[in-house]
Amino acid sequence: MAALAEKVYPTTNLYPLSTVHDPLKVLASTAPVVDAARFVRIDDAVIARLAGELADSPPPIWDETLHWRDGSWRTAVWVLVLDALNFCFWSASSDPRARWRVAWRGEEHDGYDALAAALHRAVDDGRPLWDAAYLAAISDDEVADILQPLPGATAIPLFPARAAHVREVGRGLLALGDEAAVAGAPVECGIEWLMARAGGSATRLILEVVRRFPSFDDTLSAPGWLRSERNVPAAASPDPIRFYKRAQILVADLHGAFAGEGLGAFDDLDTLTAFADYKVPQVLRHLGVLIYAPALATRIERREPIPAGAREEVEIRAATVWACERLRRALAARGRQIAAYEVDWLLWTAGQRLPAATAPYHRTLTVFY
């Protein structure tokens, strides 16, 4: 623990922010957390070795079977609903196998795949998950029916928040539709107006989404421990820590759903960072990139909840963002130009095939990941 109490690889020195375009300030706002880390360390030697192993690995492709798509704005709304619900698929049960699972087209799915399958199943059943008015007025019972698990499987966690998120999407799209009508824009749905305002910029779309759909606003006011260690005056108002996990993955998913064309065309995808969740840090720890202090490692191995906003949780997420950024730079140094979000996807996909004996992921009850 003592070794981890020291400053860890000063990000602003060894990894200058001036060398990267960071309009969302995810890197800038998480760098001080990594600098001040007491519970999580990034091992650059492992990153260098891992870059060599991944140099020829192609990034995962969009799963066109699992995800619903018709090539129109309806697909964009479906993806928006998907990512409004894209969080917390683990079970609080002492049995890690007791998870929310669904059946679709003769197969069982859990985790994120279960969510995509459930929403695809809903469209197959005739539910218009692209209709803003339908989404805005949807009842808890109907959302529960859409997310219905297999008989005997546990219910999806944080259900009340999920139902509220669906209705928030509907209300936000209706408001966007009203704006478009006032502006005389010839659109069929508010999602087209939202994306037109972004003008092909991933950054602008993310900022529009977090402003108009508050459940996507994955930010944290600078905590007292960080302010004190960086000698920030009490009267000062430092920038919040930004992660924007679901808002960023929304852009990446739109890019995948539309194969980078039309509503999925963005000219600044390189500004996306890793999507700080619970699965990618588990993979990074398994690979030796992230090293946890013994006390934190013990809590995680006991599957003890780590509260949202706790120093340990914030450090894990910040280290995840920066480990992926450092890996991106290490790959670039080897001639492999790959975006940070593609590094994230490589690691997340690898996380679906981890050995059974792998140390568990950290458990934080939150709607942000």
WOSULDA-V162872 format. One record per residue. RES is the residue in three letters. SS is DSSP state (A for helix, B for strand, O for the rest). OMEGA is omega in whole degrees, -180 to 180 (none if undefined). Layout:
RES|SS|OMEGA + RES|SS|OMEGA
This chain:
MET|O|-177 + ALA|O|-179 + ALA|A|-178 + LEU|A|-180 + ALA|A|178 + GLU|O|178 + LYS|O|-173 + VAL|O|174 + TYR|O|-175 + PRO|O|-174 + THR|A|-176 + THR|A|178 + ASN|A|-178 + LEU|A|-178 + TYR|O|-173 + PRO|O|180 + LEU|A|-179 + SER|A|-178 + THR|A|-177 + VAL|O|177 + HIS|O|-172 + ASP|O|-174 + PRO|O|180 + LEU|O|-179 + LYS|O|175 + VAL|A|179 + LEU|A|-177 + ALA|A|-176 + SER|A|179 + THR|A|-180 + ALA|A|179 + PRO|A|178 + VAL|A|178 + VAL|A|179 + ASP|A|-174 + ALA|O|-171 + ALA|O|176 + ARG|O|-174 + PHE|O|-175 + VAL|B|179 + ARG|B|176 + ILE|B|-180 + ASP|O|-177 + ASP|A|179 + ALA|A|178 + VAL|A|178 + ILE|A|-180 + ALA|A|179 + ARG|A|-179 + LEU|A|178 + ALA|A|177 + GLY|A|-179 + GLU|A|-176 + LEU|A|-172 + ALA|O|-178 + ASP|O|-178 + SER|O|177 + PRO|O|177 + PRO|O|179 + PRO|O|178 + ILE|O|-180 + TRP|O|-179 + ASP|O|-176 + GLU|O|177 + THR|O|-177 + LEU|O|-176 + HIS|O|177 + TRP|O|176 + ARG|O|175 + ASP|O|177 + GLY|O|-179 + SER|O|177 + TRP|A|179 + ARG|A|177 + THR|A|-179 + ALA|A|178 + VAL|A|179 + TRP|A|179 + VAL|A|177 + LEU|A|176 + VAL|A|179 + LEU|A|-175 + ASP|A|170 + ALA|A|-178 + LEU|O|-171 + ASN|O|179 + PHE|O|168 + CYS|O|178 + PHE|O|-180 + TRP|O|-178 + SER|O|177 + ALA|O|-180 + SER|O|176 + SER|O|177 + ASP|O|-177 + PRO|O|179 + ARG|O|-179 + ALA|O|-176 + ARG|O|173 + TRP|O|-179 + ARG|B|178 + VAL|B|175 + ALA|B|180 + TRP|B|179 + ARG|O|175 + GLY|O|180 + GLU|B|175 + GLU|B|180 + HIS|B|171 + ASP|B|179 + GLY|A|-180 + TYR|A|-180 + ASP|A|178 + ALA|A|179 + LEU|A|179 + ALA|A|180 + ALA|A|-179 + ALA|A|180 + LEU|A|175 + HIS|A|178 + ARG|A|-180 + ALA|A|177 + VAL|A|177 + ASP|A|-179 + ASP|O|176 + GLY|O|179 + ARG|O|-176 + PRO|O|-176 + LEU|O|175 + TRP|O|-175 + ASP|O|-175 + ALA|A|-179 + ALA|A|178 + TYR|A|-179 + LEU|A|-177 + ALA|A|-175 + ALA|A|-174 + ILE|O|-178 + SER|O|175 + ASP|A|-178 + ASP|A|-179 + GLU|A|176 + VAL|A|178 + ALA|A|179 + ASP|A|178 + ILE|A|-177 + LEU|O|-176 + GLN|O|-180 + PRO|O|172 + LEU|O|176 + PRO|O|179 + GLY|O|179 + ALA|O|180 + THR|O|177 + ALA|O|178 + ILE|O|180 + PRO|O|174 + LEU|O|-176 + PHE|A|-179 + PRO|A|179 + ALA|A|-179 + ARG|A|178 + ALA|A|179 + ALA|A|180 + HIS|A|179 + VAL|A|180 + ARG|A|177 + GLU|A|177 + VAL|A|-180 + GLY|A|-179 + ARG|A|-180 + GLY|A|179 + LEU|A|176 + LEU|A|179 + ALA|A|177 + LEU|A|177 + GLY|A|177 + ASP|A|177 + GLU|A|-180 + ALA|A|180 + ALA|A|179 + VAL|A|-180 + ALA|A|-179 + GLY|O|-179 + ALA|O|-179 + PRO|O|-179 + VAL|O|178 + GLU|O|-177 + CYS|O|-180 + GLY|A|180 + ILE|A|179 + GLU|A|178 + TRP|A|178 + LEU|A|-176 + MET|A|175 + ALA|A|178 + ARG|A|179 + ALA|A|175 + GLY|O|179 + GLY|O|180 + SER|O|176 + ALA|A|-179 + THR|A|-178 + ARG|A|180 + LEU|A|179 + ILE|A|-179 + LEU|A|175 + GLU|A|-177 + VAL|A|-178 + VAL|A|178 + ARG|A|-174 + ARG|A|180 + PHE|O|-171 + PRO|A|-179 + SER|A|178 + PHE|A|-172 + ASP|O|-174 + ASP|O|179 + THR|B|-178 + LEU|B|176 + SER|O|-179 + ALA|O|-177 + PRO|O|-178 + GLY|A|-179 + TRP|A|180 + LEU|A|179 + ARG|A|-177 + SER|A|-178 + GLU|A|177 + ARG|O|176 + ASN|O|177 + VAL|O|180 + PRO|O|-178 + ALA|O|-177 + ALA|O|-178 + ALA|O|179 + SER|O|-179 + PRO|O|178 + ASP|O|176 + PRO|O|174 + ILE|B|-177 + ARG|B|173 + PHE|O|177 + TYR|O|-174 + LYS|A|-174 + ARG|A|178 + ALA|A|178 + GLN|A|-179 + ILE|A|174 + LEU|A|180 + VAL|A|180 + ALA|A|179 + ASP|A|176 + LEU|A|177 + HIS|A|180 + GLY|A|-177 + ALA|A|-179 + PHE|O|178 + ALA|O|176 + GLY|O|-179 + GLU|O|177 + GLY|A|-179 + LEU|A|178 + GLY|A|-179 + ALA|O|178 + PHE|O|-176 + ASP|O|-177 + ASP|O|179 + LEU|A|180 + ASP|A|178 + THR|A|178 + LEU|O|174 + THR|O|172 + ALA|O|-180 + PHE|O|-171 + ALA|O|-178 + ASP|O|177 + TYR|O|-177 + LYS|A|-178 + VAL|A|177 + PRO|A|175 + GLN|A|179 + VAL|A|-180 + LEU|A|177 + ARG|A|179 + HIS|A|-179 + LEU|A|-180 + GLY|O|180 + VAL|O|177 + LEU|B|177 + ILE|B|-178 + TYR|B|172 + ALA|O|-176 + PRO|A|-178 + ALA|A|178 + LEU|A|179 + ALA|A|180 + THR|A|179 + ARG|A|-179 + ILE|A|-179 + GLU|A|175 + ARG|O|-176 + ARG|O|177 + GLU|O|-179 + PRO|O|174 + ILE|O|-174 + PRO|O|175 + ALA|O|-180 + GLY|O|176 + ALA|O|-177 + ARG|A|-179 + GLU|A|-178 + GLU|A|-180 + VAL|A|178 + GLU|A|179 + ILE|A|-177 + ARG|A|-180 + ALA|A|179 + ALA|A|177 + THR|A|179 + VAL|A|-175 + TRP|A|175 + ALA|A|178 + CYS|A|177 + GLU|A|179 + ARG|A|177 + LEU|A|177 + ARG|A|-179 + ARG|A|178 + ALA|A|177 + LEU|A|179 + ALA|A|179 + ALA|A|177 + ARG|O|179 + GLY|O|-180 + ARG|O|-180 + GLN|O|-177 + ILE|O|-178 + ALA|O|-179 + ALA|A|-179 + TYR|A|176 + GLU|A|173 + VAL|A|178 + ASP|A|-178 + TRP|A|177 + LEU|A|-178 + LEU|A|-180 + TRP|A|179 + THR|A|177 + ALA|A|-179 + GLY|A|178 + GLN|O|-177 + ARG|O|-179 + LEU|O|177 + PRO|O|-178 + ALA|O|-177 + ALA|O|-180 + THR|O|177 + ALA|O|-176 + PRO|O|175 + TYR|O|177 + HIS|O|-177 + ARG|O|178 + THR|O|-180 + LEU|O|-175 + THR|O|177 + VAL|O|-174 + PHE|O|177 + TYR|O|none
